[in-house]
Amino acid sequence: MFKYLNISSDTGKHIIDNYDIDFDKDIEKFNNKYKESRKENIINVFCKFHFPFCSVSNLIHLKFGVSGEKRDKLIDNMKELMKPTKVSYVHNKKNFDGITYFVNKFIKYYNSVNSKYKIAIILESDTIRPQDIRTIKKIYNKFDLVLTYNKELLETLPNAVYMQMSQPCLSYTFYKLYKKKKLASFMFNSAKSKGLIGYKLRTEIYNFLQSNNENKIDVFKASKNNFITKDKFLCDYMFTIICFNSNTNFNMFDTLIDSFVCRTIPIYYGIDTEHLNLFFYEKGVLHFNSLNELIFILENYLNKDYYEQNFKYVEKNFIKVKEYYNWDDSLIKTVKKNLYIK
């Protein structure tokens, strides 16, 4: 059905290419363990932030809102951030005898860089940066590969390859069993995403819960001056309400993935059930498309019995999500596989 996905004949789920990783409880020890093997693949990157992407994801959880040079210094030097096992990076080299990644808006600089291999990476959705989608349609043939989760690009560009563009923001040290003492949470980000249906729906949910909550759901309100780390509204909860900015075909976004890390059932607006079931187990999630559908779920499924009855699927999603750790290793393996590089 979807020839660009790597569907397992046993589980019916997409399998992410990755290396076997022996996680260490101490992230600094883990990073040091793979210090030499990271030299196996050195990649040149043009992006608004420094890679590794797995470090960026961890940083979003620990220090949200840090940007520019300060952010890049943290990515390069902060010991608490996860690093890849098989790849390291240099940035913005105009001449490079190897693989160069051009991320999002930087795809337009393809002609100013001399590199053996050029890879376009479309990280953002077409609702956030539609201009990148328009651009890559015009210049896709200037790249050896176009890595994307955009369904239209995957079905029309001959060199497009599927790549999931999210990994857990919660580091693998959160990958464990939690005692679920609380029922449900909802994290409302007051930052405006103008014109996006998900922001409007998220605001409707927040307003509804202010007057119809009956203390069932703990509401967290984040803002520029009030950052809330994801463990606060995921680890202790059986359920969490998640409302993405848009309903995309194949991208799961980090909060959905982080809920699986914490064995929390997501009640979510986003990727539709048909497509989600290609990646995770749908009985371990609850899906809504409107406030009325969410209210129905809250009235009929938001209870301890439902959580326990479906825990085997929660556990399956918990096991499956481990594939999503260390996006950078998965990316280089996918690139080398499709370029036939050993």
C-alpha positions in Angstrom: 0.0 0.0 0.0 2.8 2.4 1.0 5.8 1.2 -0.9 8.1 3.8 0.7 7.4 2.4 4.2 9.3 -0.6 5.7 6.3 -2.6 6.9 7.0 -5.8 8.9 5.2 -8.9 7.7 4.9 -10.0 11.3 3.5 -6.9 13.0 2.2 -4.8 10.2 4.2 -1.8 11.5 6.9 0.3 9.9 10.4 -0.7 11.1 12.9 2.1 11.6 16.4 1.4 10.4 18.7 1.8 13.4 21.8 0.4 15.1 21.5 -1.8 18.2 22.2 0.5 21.1 23.3 -0.5 24.5 21.8 2.3 26.7 23.7 3.2 29.8 21.8 4.7 32.8 24.3 7.5 32.9 24.1 9.7 29.7 27.6 11.0 30.0 29.0 7.4 30.2 26.8 6.5 27.2 28.2 9.4 25.2 31.8 8.5 26.1 31.2 4.9 25.2 30.6 5.7 21.6 33.1 8.5 21.3 35.3 6.7 18.7 32.5 5.1 16.7 31.0 8.5 16.1 34.0 9.2 13.9 32.8 6.5 11.4 30.5 9.0 9.7 31.2 12.8 9.6 28.4 14.8 8.1 28.3 18.4 6.9 25.1 20.2 7.9 23.4 23.4 6.8 20.6 24.1 9.3 19.4 26.9 11.6 20.6 24.9 14.6 23.6 22.6 15.2 23.2 18.9 15.0 23.0 16.2 16.5 19.3 16.3 16.3 18.9 13.9 19.3 20.8 16.5 21.4 18.4 19.2 20.0 15.4 17.2 21.1 16.8 16.6 24.6 17.6 20.4 24.8 14.0 21.3 24.0 12.9 19.3 27.0 15.5 20.7 29.4 15.9 24.3 28.3 13.1 25.4 26.0 13.4 28.7 24.2 17.2 28.9 24.1 18.2 30.0 20.6 21.1 31.1 18.4 24.7 30.9 19.4 23.8 30.0 23.1 21.7 27.1 21.9 24.4 25.8 19.6 27.1 26.0 22.4 24.8 23.9 24.7 24.2 21.3 21.9 28.0 21.0 21.4 29.0 20.9 25.1 26.1 20.1 27.4 26.9 16.7 29.0 23.3 15.8 29.8 22.3 15.7 26.1 22.2 12.4 24.3 24.7 12.0 21.4 24.6 9.5 18.4 26.7 6.4 18.4 27.7 6.3 14.7 27.8 9.9 13.4 29.3 13.3 14.2 28.9 16.6 12.5 30.6 19.7 11.1 28.6 22.7 10.0 28.4 25.1 7.0 31.4 23.8 5.0 31.3 25.1 1.5 33.6 22.3 0.2 33.2 18.9 1.7 34.2 15.5 0.4 31.3 13.5 1.8 27.6 13.8 2.7 26.0 17.2 3.3 22.5 17.7 4.8 20.5 20.7 3.7 17.7 21.2 6.3 14.4 23.1 5.6 15.0 26.5 4.2 18.7 25.7 3.6 17.8 23.5 0.6 17.9 26.6 -1.6 21.7 26.8 -1.0 22.4 23.5 -2.7 24.3 25.3 -5.6 26.7 27.1 -3.3 28.2 24.0 -1.8 30.6 21.5 -3.3 29.9 18.1 -1.8 30.0 14.5 -3.0 26.5 13.8 -1.8 23.7 16.3 -1.2 20.7 15.3 1.0 17.6 17.5 1.4 15.8 17.1 4.7 12.3 18.5 5.1 11.8 18.6 8.9 8.8 20.9 9.1 5.2 20.2 8.1 3.6 21.9 5.1 1.4 23.8 7.4 4.4 25.4 9.2 6.7 25.9 6.2 4.8 25.4 2.9 7.5 27.3 1.1 10.0 24.5 1.6 7.6 22.0 0.0 7.1 24.4 -3.0 10.9 24.8 -3.3 11.8 21.1 -3.1 9.3 20.3 -5.9 11.3 22.6 -8.2 14.9 21.5 -7.2 14.5 17.9 -6.0 16.8 16.7 -8.9 19.7 18.7 -7.5 19.8 16.3 -4.5 20.8 12.6 -4.3 18.0 12.1 -1.8 15.0 14.0 -0.4 14.2 12.8 3.2 10.6 13.6 4.2 7.4 12.3 5.8 5.3 14.4 3.4 3.0 12.0 1.6 2.7 14.0 -1.5 6.5 14.3 -1.9 6.9 10.6 -1.2 4.4 9.7 -4.0 5.7 12.1 -6.6 9.4 12.7 -6.2 11.6 9.8 -7.6 14.4 10.4 -5.0 12.1 10.9 -2.0 12.7 8.5 1.0 10.5 8.3 4.1 12.1 9.5 7.3 10.3 10.1 10.6 11.3 13.6 11.7 10.6 13.3 15.4 12.3 11.5 18.2 11.6 11.6 22.0 12.5 14.8 23.7 12.6 12.9 26.9 16.0 11.2 27.1 16.2 7.4 27.3 16.7 7.7 31.1 12.9 8.3 31.2 12.3 5.0 29.4 11.0 3.0 32.4 7.9 2.0 34.3 6.1 4.7 36.3 3.5 4.2 39.0 0.4 5.9 37.5 -1.0 7.8 40.5 -2.9 10.4 38.5 -5.7 10.1 35.8 -5.1 12.7 33.1 -3.3 15.8 32.0 -3.5 18.5 29.4 -0.7 20.8 28.5 -1.9 24.1 26.9 0.7 26.2 25.2 -0.6 29.7 24.9 1.8 30.6 22.1 -0.3 31.5 19.1 0.0 29.5 15.9 -2.1 31.7 13.7 -4.3 30.1 11.0 -3.7 26.6 12.2 -6.8 24.5 13.1 -5.0 22.7 15.9 -4.3 26.0 17.8 -8.0 26.9 17.6 -9.0 23.4 18.8 -6.5 23.5 21.6 -7.9 26.8 22.8 -11.4 25.4 22.7 -10.3 22.4 24.9 -8.6 24.7 27.4 -11.7 26.9 27.7 -13.9 23.8 28.1 -11.8 22.3 30.8 -11.8 25.6 32.8 -15.5 25.2 33.4 -16.2 21.5 32.9 -13.3 19.7 34.4 -14.6 18.3 37.7 -11.0 17.8 38.8 -10.5 14.8 36.5 -7.8 16.5 34.4 -4.8 18.4 35.6 -4.3 21.4 33.2 -0.9 22.8 32.7 -0.5 26.2 31.0 2.8 26.9 29.4 4.0 30.2 28.0 7.2 31.9 27.0 7.8 32.7 30.7 6.4 29.5 32.1 8.1 26.5 30.6 6.8 23.1 31.6 9.0 20.0 31.0 7.2 17.0 29.6 7.9 14.6 32.4 5.6 16.9 34.6 2.5 16.1 32.6 3.3 12.6 31.3 5.2 10.4 33.8 2.5 10.1 36.6 -0.5 10.1 34.3 -2.5 7.3 32.7 -3.8 9.6 30.0 -2.8 12.9 28.4 -4.7 15.1 25.9 -2.5 16.2 22.9 -3.6 18.5 20.2 -1.2 19.1 17.3 -1.2 22.2 15.1 -2.3 20.2 12.1 -3.5 16.7 11.0 -0.6 15.3 9.1 -0.4 11.9 7.4 2.9 10.4 8.7 4.6 12.7 11.2 4.0 11.8 14.9 5.6 14.8 16.6 7.6 14.5 19.8 4.8 14.8 22.4 3.0 11.8 21.0 6.2 9.8 21.0 7.1 11.0 24.5 3.7 9.8 25.8 4.6 6.2 24.6 8.0 6.6 26.4 6.1 7.2 29.7 3.4 4.5 29.1 0.8 7.2 29.0 -2.3 6.7 26.7 -2.4 9.8 24.4 -5.9 11.2 23.6 -4.8 13.1 20.5 -5.7 15.2 17.5 -3.1 14.7 14.8 -2.1 11.9 12.5 -5.2 9.9 11.6 -5.8 6.4 13.0 -5.3 4.6 9.7 -1.8 6.1 9.3 -0.8 5.9 13.0 -1.6 2.2 13.0 1.2 1.7 10.5 3.6 2.8 13.2 2.1 2.1 16.6 -0.8 0.1 18.1 -4.0 2.0 17.8 -5.6 0.3 20.8 -3.0 2.1 22.9 -4.3 5.5 21.8 -7.5 7.5 21.6 -8.2 9.8 18.7 -10.5 12.8 18.3 -11.1 15.4 15.5 -13.4 17.8 17.4 -14.2 19.0 20.9 -17.4 17.0 20.9 -15.5 13.8 20.0 -13.0 14.6 22.9 -15.9 15.1 25.3 -17.3 11.7 24.3 -13.9 10.1 25.0 -13.6 11.8 28.4 -17.1 10.7 29.4 -16.7 7.1 28.3 -13.0 6.0 28.4 -11.2 8.3 30.9 -10.9 5.8 33.8 -8.5 3.4 35.4 -10.3 0.3 34.1 -9.9 1.4 30.5 -6.2 2.0 31.1 -5.6 -1.4 32.7 -7.7 -3.2 30.1 -5.6 -1.8 27.3 -2.2 -1.8 29.1 -0.9 -4.6 26.8 -1.1 -2.2 23.9 0.4 0.6 26.0 3.3 -1.8 26.6 3.6 -2.7 22.9 3.9 1.0 22.1 6.4 1.4 24.8 8.6 -1.3 23.3 8.0 0.0 19.7 9.0 3.6 20.6 12.6 2.5 21.5 13.2 2.4 17.7 12.7 6.2 17.7 15.7 7.0 19.9 18.8 8.4 18.3 17.3 9.8 15.2 20.8 10.7 13.9 21.9 7.1 13.8 18.7 6.1 12.0 19.2 8.9 9.5 22.7 8.0 8.5 21.8 4.3 8.2 18.8 5.3 5.9 21.0 7.6 3.8 23.8 5.0 3.3 21.3 2.3 2.5 19.7 4.4 -0.2 23.0 5.6 -1.6 24.4 2.1 -1.5 27.3 3.2 0.7 28.8 0.6 3.0 
